[in-house]
Amino acid sequence: MKKKITIALAGNANVGKSVIFNNLTGLHQHIGNWPGKTVERAEGTLQHGGYTIDVMDLPGIYSLSTFSMEEMISREYIAKGKPNVVINVVDATTLERNLFFTLQLLELERPMIIVLNQMDLVKKKGISIDIEKLQKFLGVPIIPVIATQGVGIHELVDESIKLVKGGYKKPKKIRYGKEVENEIEKILKTLDGIKLDYSKRFIAIKLLEGDEEIKKMIESIDPKIIRIAERSAKKIQSIHGHARPTILACERYKVSNDIVKECMTFETTKATFSDKLHEITIHGVWGYLIMISLVLSLFYLIFNFGNFFSDILINAFTGMTPAFEKIFGIGIVSKLIFGVIEGLVAGITIILPYIIPFYIILGLLEDSGYLSRIAFLMDNFMHKIGLHGKAFIPLMLGYGCNVPACLGCRIMETQRERLIAIFVTTLIPCAAVTTVVLGLVGKYVGLSWALLLYIVNFMIIFVLGRIAFKVLPGEPTELIMEMNSYKIPHLKTVLKQAWFRIKDFVYIAFPLIIACSFLINLLYVTSLSTSIENLMKPITIGWLGLPAFSGIALLAGIPRKELTLIILAAHGGTSNFAAILNPIQMIVFCLVMMLYIPCVATVAALVKEIGWKKSLFITMFEVVFAILVGGIAFRILSLF
Amino acid sequence: MPVKTISLIDLKEGQKGIVVSVLGGYGVIQRLSDMGLTPGTEFEILRKGRLCPVEISIRGSKLVIGCGIATKILVKAKK
């Protein structure tokens, strides 16, 4: 039987972890969520030298504190999941900052290998690293790697197996300053005889830092330990004279700085192409111009591609209709089956031509580093709606399609920011909504009115975003972001990630879209639609001032918003909308449609990201809010 | 004579400074020190967006810091 081992990849963001993960696991991977969390969990397997190796790609983080969910999940996984080897991926070009994290991983005292990645860039930047010396300092094996070219990956796997075979020897301990070590020693003594998942040294250090989670854990075992640790912390604080969380950070950075001074030499080099590109793309004038033209052309490209592709799919589908009717007849059952197929086609025509390209583009922007530049340029503006620069990308994507926008909100760091961004995203009118607004208000009332609707929508986003910012609990975080150098994105990794991430979404979205489409066809077949129209009358006629048949049209928009227009025409008996709706009704109808419910695919994306409870809350809120706003708009417009 | 402590945001592009301390919640302090902004560390202001955010170079890497936080980072200007 094959022996099984587990390795975990840990490291800062943007160090090439996912490229290494992809090199290791190929197509044998699964990207999902950590149970109950909005944090991505990427797992894969490979076979090597008689071993089945499970690889876990932990989220990119800068520390093992409790700043983000990612940090907590990572440290818990390493301590409790006990992977056989922890592989710390390090960006060799920013060694000092990366080693800060390495030192924390070492505190966990698990078998470890360090991967020095981006060795090709090291040379370009005129840096040389004495790997042997570095290995001596850190006491764990170091493997130089160029992940994008696959260099060093084989050695990495061999070294991992060697480490597992050889049995684990505790690495040489890294020592911090004397005062701190004395206090760590004191706390360690109190931990004698207590069994814990984490290493004792890690616990002692975290108690000194005042880590809330660890404190809670130890408090339940023996509150006396906390008192001793608090005394130690006070003592060091009075010596250092700085805020508590910075004390250990200072110590670690001191060690890291010493190591870098010993092992690394710099030569000043000419500005590289990447540096020049950075200068232009972040420029106060050029940066904005480049950003706007890039974003617009990407949108243009995706839509042309999407429309083209989507048309082919829909034509193929309609071409099949007569054949279908021949087989199943034109009875009730056939209509119901047709509903299912329609749902399936709707799903395919959204996901293939629109969502996948959007997702790939997001991946490319992120991987190349351009996302950080956009975040820099848009930070001030985004602050006005209670978010920071990073949120601009998902919001912008939302104007294309809300689904990748929702899924893209993961780039926000804390749960709080993620939730605000996701909420705001669902209010953004996507391309399908734009089609309806232009086809109805734009065509029959006037383009300026359509534009006004967009302005009103934006104002609503602005206000609701601010309210969510105020109401949601937690410490608001501002932009603190690493500006990584430009890289040529690793296309294979981006494509694979897009695919594996969407796979997970498809499992939620397809059943929902198909069920929705089936239900709406069921309403027709059983002529329940009239009774539903009647049921909705108090809202449609009474509050919104719309004709009764608009009720079913609004419902039909749930699986796909373009359908509202088609159903409106079918029920009104004409596609000349001026004959069935007056201008005020058109405006109110569009306003409600813009806000009332994220389409079912977006609801699926919401569920994947924030779970059923919050998704239902957001959905319900938006339905009520849309009806409220629609009714108010109707009354205001009727005054003129 | 002691150099006056000012806010990071008061430095000009290209100016160098040394971190003195950070005002704010433990979350922000933790995050900043994790990213390398510990007291006593030298940095350089690389760029300021129209006022902010600020791009700085610190410990061999580049960081972008939002307006609100940048005003809460106390520094000494380096001559």
Interface residues (C-beta under 8 A of the other chain):
Chain A: Y62 S63 S65 F67 T93 T94 L95 E96 R97 F100 G210 H242 A243 R244 P245 T246 A249 C250 Y253 N257 V260 I282 G284 S372 A375 F376 L377 D379 N380 H383 H388 G389 E475 T477 E478 L479 I480 M481 E482 M483 N484
Chain B: S21 V22 G25 Y26 G27 V28 I29 Q30 R31 L32 S33 D34 M35 G36 T38 P39 G40 T41 R47 G49 R50 L51 C52 P53 E55 R59 G60 S61 K62 L63 V64 I65 G66 C67 G68 I69
